[in-house]
Amino acid sequence: MFKKPNPKEQMRANERLLRKTGRDVERDRRELEREEKKLENDIKRLAKSPGNKEAIALLAKQLVNIRKQKTRTYAANSRISSVAAQQKSLQANVKLAGAMGTATKTMVSMNQIMKPEEVAKNMRDFEQASAKLNMGEEIMNDTLDDILNESGDEEESDAIVNQVLDEIGIEIGAKVAGAPAAVSGTLGATSRGHVMTDQELEDSLAKLRAT
């Protein structure tokens, strides 16, 4: 019941009041115009008959007052229109101020959420962690390659030599002492499933003869 209207409701109420006041002033001016016409006709009628000088003077004073009052209604109506225009301008400014206030709150909220310094720090930390991870992966890969290549290549090479010599019946005695036992299987097949060609077999035998 005693709730205070907000600015928007108050402005609407003011607009309604200004429009009503303007209509009232216009209605009063129309009544003054009708009265003005009546006095003019009365003065013209009395002027046609002699001996009505005082009556004519009295009606003339009334006519002057009515015309003054009609002029005041024009001034009042102009003032009401000016107030209405100021009201609309003020309403536009209030809306603009509200929009700016909303934009300011949004920017403040975004700054609180984003925190540029913290975001930049997180990006730098991410880059450093990523670089360390890549470096660690490269080190592990290199280490595994060294271990696997070193052990696997030697065992595979010894197995190939023993298998070839065993199948073709060549005795080299001490030259292959300590070599691992030949892996049973088809001639030219390695421990990894690779089948050797004739040229590879000949190259292997040539290396053995040269030792």
Stockholm file with secondary structure:
# STOCKHOLM 1.0

chainA/1-211         MFKKPNPKEQMRANERLLRKTGRDVERDRRELEREEKKLENDIKRLAKSPGNKEAIALLAKQLVNIRKQKTRTYAANSRISSVAAQQKSLQANVKLAGAMGTATKTMVSMNQIMKPEEVAKNMRDFEQASAKLNMGEEIMNDTLDDILNESGDEEESDAIVNQVLDEIGIEIGAKVAGAPAAVSGTLGATSRGHVMTDQELEDSLAKLRAT
#=GR chainA/1-211 SS CCCCCCHHHHHHHHHHHHHHHHHHHHHHHHHHHHHHHHHHHHHHHHHTSTTCHHHHHHHHHHHHHHHHHHHHHHHHHHHHHHHHHHHHHHHHHHHHHHHHHHHHHHHHHHHHHHCHHHHHHHHHHHHHHHHHHHHHHHHHHHHHHHHHHHHHHHHHHHHHHHHHHHHHTCCCGGGGTTCCCCCCSSTTBCTTSCBCCHHHHHHHHHHHHHC
#=GC SS_cons         CCCCCCHHHHHHHHHHHHHHHHHHHHHHHHHHHHHHHHHHHHHHHHHTSTTCHHHHHHHHHHHHHHHHHHHHHHHHHHHHHHHHHHHHHHHHHHHHHHHHHHHHHHHHHHHHHHCHHHHHHHHHHHHHHHHHHHHHHHHHHHHHHHHHHHHHHHHHHHHHHHHHHHHHTCCCGGGGTTCCCCCCSSTTBCTTSCBCCHHHHHHHHHHHHHC
//
